[in-house]
């Protein structure tokens, strides 16, 4: 028998019962049950409410832990203990860096007992772009004699062999080195193996490419062609900052190296970003001190501007890991003598390497990041303060080097402290 519901009537007649649908009947039965027996349904309702609140709290807790874990991984490279705490600047304030943590050395000889091998920045550490700093060539020779192999690790946009050929003109013996790693060599190796970006290149380089070591850059890259406009390009290659559409009839020069005026490249970059062209940066350095003392803008500043406009950039060189990885491979090969033994040495945490450089952003940050992320082992950083990029920031070449001065400069540039600091690259 189907349930029915009463209808109101203004007359004295018997109320008319209208049949209800099964769904409406069930609803009314449930309603009557709740009204008639509230005590029987109360425990179930309370249990349902508590379970709902518990599940919601657990979801919020899991979300909070995930946010803290992501922040810790981004800030330090390693997951910290997962503590449920408010994400405030106080809770995540960086640890105070003490100047006592810096080992102040008068020369490289004091570091030899602490490290097994060295990677050396070139510009600003070994030479000023024209000639070697006093005592630098002798220091490299004595490090080899002491059984400490050295590899040059440079953000040089040309090939490694071209850089090696230039060393005698500057005053260095290439035989004193275990190898040379350049950002240009890494970019060339990538282009020789990749097939995703395309083969039509819009090249930004230098006008005097032979002098800058770029004359033979495309040897072994015969499948690539240089283009003279954005519409025909598949990607942009930055090897310099002076010459746009390098190697084509439309090549034109600009004075970006001296002025750093982004407007010189703004129309070109905006057109490239509209076509979603990626950029390969073969020299991530932002600035450099020229022999006459003025600060030049380099390819890294162009790449950074391209990123700010919304473009995608692939970097090769310091401070990125591929450069340090290749330098470590060459050092291990020089020590071990064969590939199998070198591979075992690369995984040896006791094989200690110190990188000597003058740039806080590229040398110190790069070496310390490699050690921090633990995908490589054994890199430390030694900062050269009286020559190179930060010489004026430290008070000039004749000013005394202090731990406090190095610490304050690192805090200003927001980079971790180096393990060691020395005034210049000398024995």
Buried (B, 14 or more C-beta within 10 A) or exposed (E): EEBEEEEEEEEEEEEEEEEBEEEEBEEBEEEEEEEEEEEEEEEEEEEEEEEEEEEEEEEEEEEBEEEBBEBBEEEEBEEEEEEEEEEEEEEBEEEEBEBEEBBBBEBBBBBBEEBBBBBBBBBBBBBBBEEBBEBBBBBBBBBBEEEBBBBBBBBBBBBBEBBBBBBEEBBBEBEBBBBBBBBBBBBBBBBEEEEEBBBBBBBBBBBEBEEBBBBBBBEEEEEBBBBBEBEEBBBBBBBBBBBBBBBBEEBEEBEBBBEBEBEBBEEBBBBBBEEEBBBBBBBBBBBBBBEEEEBBBBBBBBBBBBBEEEBEBBBBBBBBBBBBBBBBBBBBBBBBEEEEEBEEBBEEEEBBBBBBBBBBBBBBBBBBBBBBEEEBBBBBBBBBBBBBBBBEBBBEBEBEBBBEBBBBBBEEBEBBBBBBBBBBBBB
